[in-house]
Amino acid sequence: MSPFAQTDDRGDLITCVLGDPDSTKFAVHLVGAFRAAGWNLSGSGFNQAIFSGTPTGLIIKLHSQDSTPPGLQEFVMTLRESGIEPVGEIDTALPPDRFQIIVGGKPQA
């Protein structure tokens, strides 16, 4: 992800489920990986939120189905190689050149 590092503050990049230790732990690991790649994630590097209905797995928010933010394909490929299949979600409030990550709860086996 280094070639796609964004030097402006991307403290909005990662959000986990408030009160879910698995979600928080995974978010902390993602923050470490993105920071190691040169991304600027301020503060703790992630946000916590309460969701209506508990999200599970990794959700990647995009502006539209046609959005291809820099680094997105590489990030998704890395997740898939690690056995994680992310789910996409559309949020037209996001700029087309950005994506966000929601770390949901651990999926049931």
Residue, then its C-alpha position, 0 to 999 in steps of 0.5 A: m500500500s506504500p505507493f498509494a499512501q495518502t499524506d493527508d489525514r485519513g483518520d476516517l479510513i478505519t471504523c470498528v464496532l464499539g465494544d467488540p474486542d475482535s473488531t477493535k483488535f483487527a482495526v488496530h492491526l490494520v492501522g499498523a499496516f497502513r501506517a507502516a505503508g506511510w499512510n497518515l492516520s491521526g490519533s488512534g488511527f481508527n474510529q469506533a461506532i455503534f451500528s444498527g444491526t451488527p456488521t460482520g467481516l470487512i466492509i469497504k465503502l465506496h462512492s459508487q460501483d465504478s469507483t476505483p480509488p488508488g490502492l483499493q484493488e491491491f488492498v482487496m487482493t491482499l485481503r482475499e489472499s489472506g482468506i478474507e472476502p470483503v463486502g462492498e457498500i456504496d456511500t455517495a458522500l465519499p469522494p470517488d478517489r477514497f474508500q473507507i473500511i468498516v471492521g465488523g464483528k468476527p463472522q461465525a464459523 
